[in-house]
Amino acid sequence: MAKNAPPRWDRKMQQRLARGEAAALGELYDRFASLVHSQAHRMLDDETAADLVTREVFGYVWENPDAYDPKQGSMRSWVARLTHRQSVRRLREEADLRDGADEEVEKDLEERVRLATAAARADYIVSSMPAPLRAALELAYIQRRDYRQTASDLGVSEDEARRRLRLGLQLLSTARARPLEGMSPPGYGQPL
């Protein structure tokens, strides 16, 4: 299955969830569980807490399928936003319990949220890229190929490989420059 669901799939999934189809929840979980868990784990740095957030997010989706509005964006972005909100809520609870939320703890919390949000945005940007750009970046940065090896592996010219890598990196640079923009529409959905 593709990571980016088409809007028609999103609407049908919402309808199936609203009818209470357990199979729809299973399909949604199969499609987005790794996104939810990895985003929560990145923010919380705790496997058990990430598991709990994953359960809470899918529980919320199951109980509130009408909170999703296909006109506002994809189901993927909605689920990611729910995950972000739930993870931030957990971080704030943890900070309050640990130190009564003094200034240093609050700054640490804000930095963790900022870094995790930028990482989630980068993941989203890479998964949304056209396949040729994504393939070039994966070869160069995951498999540690230089641009010549990347060009050879992709069967393109070295100039084309450099162009793809440059464009992919330019897109990724927006994750750091504007980490909170574009994750989902402002005010989207209901808080958990």
Backbone torsions as a table, in degrees:
resi	resn	phi	psi	omega
1	MET	NA	145.0	178.1
2	ALA	-73.1	146.8	179.7
3	LYS	-69.6	-35.6	-179.7
4	ASN	-96.0	108.3	-177.4
5	ALA	-75.8	138.4	175.9
6	PRO	-69.9	153.9	-178.4
7	PRO	-55.1	-36.0	179.6
8	ARG	-62.0	-41.7	177.9
9	TRP	-61.9	-43.2	-179.6
10	ASP	-58.4	-47.1	-179.3
11	ARG	-63.8	-43.7	179.7
12	LYS	-64.5	-39.5	178.7
13	MET	-63.0	-43.0	178.9
14	GLN	-61.1	-42.6	179.3
15	GLN	-63.0	-43.0	179.2
16	ARG	-64.3	-41.2	178.1
17	LEU	-64.8	-41.0	179.7
18	ALA	-62.9	-31.1	177.3
19	ARG	-79.0	-6.9	178.9
20	GLY	82.8	25.9	179.7
21	GLU	-76.0	110.4	179.9
22	ALA	-61.8	-33.4	178.9
23	ALA	-62.5	-32.1	178.1
24	ALA	-65.9	-41.4	177.9
25	LEU	-63.6	-40.1	177.4
26	GLY	-62.0	-42.0	178.7
27	GLU	-66.1	-42.4	177.9
28	LEU	-63.1	-42.1	178.5
29	TYR	-62.1	-45.5	179.1
30	ASP	-59.0	-37.0	-176.3
31	ARG	-77.4	-38.9	-169.9
32	PHE	-117.5	-3.0	-176.8
33	ALA	-60.5	-40.4	-179.1
34	SER	-67.2	-36.4	175.9
35	LEU	-61.2	-50.1	-177.1
36	VAL	-62.9	-49.2	-176.5
37	HIS	-64.3	-44.8	-178.0
38	SER	-67.0	-38.9	177.9
39	GLN	-64.7	-45.7	179.6
40	ALA	-64.2	-41.3	-179.5
41	HIS	-64.8	-41.0	178.5
42	ARG	-61.1	-40.2	-177.9
43	MET	-77.0	-39.4	-172.5
44	LEU	-95.6	-21.3	-178.1
45	ASP	53.4	41.1	-177.1
46	ASP	-153.0	116.5	-177.0
47	GLU	-61.0	-44.9	-178.7
48	THR	-64.3	-43.3	178.6
49	ALA	-65.1	-38.6	178.1
50	ALA	-64.0	-39.5	176.6
51	ASP	-61.9	-43.0	-179.8
52	LEU	-65.0	-43.8	178.2
53	VAL	-61.8	-40.7	178.7
54	THR	-58.8	-47.1	178.0
55	ARG	-62.7	-41.5	-178.7
56	GLU	-65.7	-41.6	-179.6
57	VAL	-63.7	-47.8	-179.0
58	PHE	-70.3	-29.3	173.1
59	GLY	-64.9	-41.9	177.9
60	TYR	-63.5	-45.0	179.3
61	VAL	-59.9	-43.1	-179.2
62	TRP	-63.3	-41.9	-177.5
63	GLU	-81.4	-20.2	-174.6
64	ASN	-133.4	53.4	-177.7
65	PRO	-62.9	-24.3	-180.0
66	ASP	-76.1	-9.5	176.7
67	ALA	-70.4	-20.2	178.3
68	TYR	-83.4	131.8	177.8
69	ASP	-120.0	106.7	-178.4
70	PRO	-57.4	-24.3	179.7
71	LYS	-71.0	-20.8	-177.3
72	GLN	-88.9	-12.1	-178.6
73	GLY	150.3	-177.8	-177.4
74	SER	-75.5	159.7	176.1
75	MET	-64.0	-34.6	177.9
76	ARG	-58.0	-46.6	-178.8
77	SER	-68.2	-34.1	177.6
78	TRP	-65.0	-46.8	179.7
79	VAL	-63.2	-40.1	178.1
80	ALA	-63.5	-39.6	179.6
81	ARG	-67.4	-41.0	176.2
82	LEU	-60.4	-41.7	179.3
83	THR	-62.9	-44.8	179.3
84	HIS	-59.0	-49.0	-178.4
85	ARG	-61.7	-43.9	-178.7
86	GLN	-67.2	-38.1	178.7
87	SER	-67.1	-41.6	177.3
88	VAL	-62.9	-41.7	178.2
89	ARG	-59.0	-44.0	178.8
90	ARG	-64.4	-41.5	178.4
91	LEU	-61.8	-41.9	179.9
92	ARG	-65.8	-41.2	177.2
93	GLU	-61.9	-43.2	179.1
94	GLU	-61.8	-44.0	179.9
95	ALA	-64.7	-41.6	179.2
96	ASP	-63.3	-42.5	179.8
97	LEU	-68.4	-37.8	-174.2
98	ARG	-72.0	-52.2	-170.4
99	ASP	-137.0	14.4	-178.1
100	GLY	67.1	22.8	175.5
101	ALA	55.4	52.6	174.5
102	ASP	-70.7	174.4	-171.6
103	GLU	-61.3	-42.3	-178.8
104	GLU	-65.5	-41.6	178.5
105	VAL	-64.3	-41.0	179.4
106	GLU	-63.7	-41.2	177.8
107	LYS	-64.4	-42.0	178.0
108	ASP	-62.1	-42.8	178.4
109	LEU	-61.6	-46.5	179.2
110	GLU	-61.3	-39.8	179.3
111	GLU	-66.7	-42.7	178.0
112	ARG	-60.8	-43.1	179.3
113	VAL	-65.0	-43.4	-179.7
114	ARG	-61.7	-47.1	-179.3
115	LEU	-65.8	-42.3	179.5
116	ALA	-66.4	-36.6	178.4
117	THR	-66.7	-42.1	177.4
118	ALA	-62.8	-40.6	178.8
119	ALA	-65.9	-40.8	178.2
120	ALA	-64.5	-40.1	177.6
121	ARG	-64.0	-41.6	178.4
122	ALA	-61.8	-43.8	176.7
123	ASP	-58.6	-44.1	-179.8
124	TYR	-64.3	-42.7	179.9
125	ILE	-61.7	-46.2	-179.6
126	VAL	-63.3	-44.1	-178.5
127	SER	-68.2	-22.6	-180.0
128	SER	-90.8	-9.5	-178.2
129	MET	-67.0	152.9	170.8
130	PRO	-58.9	146.9	-176.1
131	ALA	-52.5	-41.0	-179.7
132	PRO	-61.7	-39.2	178.5
133	LEU	-69.1	-45.4	-179.8
134	ARG	-60.8	-43.1	-179.9
135	ALA	-62.9	-41.9	179.5
136	ALA	-63.5	-44.0	179.2
137	LEU	-64.7	-40.9	-179.7
138	GLU	-64.4	-41.6	178.0
139	LEU	-64.2	-45.2	-175.6
140	ALA	-72.8	-41.1	-171.2
141	TYR	-104.9	-23.5	177.4
142	ILE	-95.1	-44.7	-179.4
143	GLN	-93.2	2.2	175.0
144	ARG	58.5	41.8	176.5
145	ARG	-91.4	145.0	172.9
146	ASP	-82.3	176.6	-173.7
147	TYR	-65.0	-30.0	178.0
148	ARG	-68.0	-44.8	178.1
149	GLN	-66.1	-38.8	177.8
150	THR	-61.1	-45.4	178.8
151	ALA	-59.8	-45.2	-179.3
152	SER	-62.7	-46.7	-179.5
153	ASP	-63.1	-34.8	-179.0
154	LEU	-87.7	-12.9	-178.7
155	GLY	72.1	35.0	179.0
156	VAL	-124.8	169.7	177.7
157	SER	-70.5	161.2	177.5
158	GLU	-63.3	-37.7	177.2
159	ASP	-61.8	-41.0	179.1
160	GLU	-66.7	-39.9	178.4
161	ALA	-62.6	-44.5	178.2
162	ARG	-62.5	-41.1	179.3
163	ARG	-61.5	-45.3	179.9
164	ARG	-64.1	-43.1	179.6
165	LEU	-64.8	-43.7	179.9
166	ARG	-61.6	-46.7	-179.7
167	LEU	-64.7	-42.5	177.8
168	GLY	-60.9	-42.5	178.7
169	LEU	-68.3	-35.2	176.3
170	GLN	-63.2	-41.4	177.6
171	LEU	-64.2	-42.6	-179.9
172	LEU	-66.0	-30.5	-179.1
173	SER	-61.9	-22.4	178.1
174	THR	-69.9	-20.5	179.1
175	ALA	-66.4	-38.5	178.3
176	ARG	-80.5	-38.9	-174.9
177	ALA	-68.0	-38.3	-177.3
178	ARG	-136.1	68.3	-172.5
179	PRO	-63.4	-25.7	-177.2
180	LEU	-95.9	-16.3	-178.3
181	GLU	-79.4	144.2	172.7
182	GLY	81.4	-5.8	179.5
183	MET	-64.6	-42.0	175.2
184	SER	-167.8	164.5	-179.4
185	PRO	-60.9	147.5	-179.6
186	PRO	-60.6	138.3	177.8
187	GLY	67.2	21.7	-173.7
188	TYR	-77.2	133.3	175.9
189	GLY	73.0	-178.1	179.2
190	GLN	-105.5	148.6	176.4
191	PRO	-65.6	151.1	177.7
192	LEU	-71.4	NA	NA
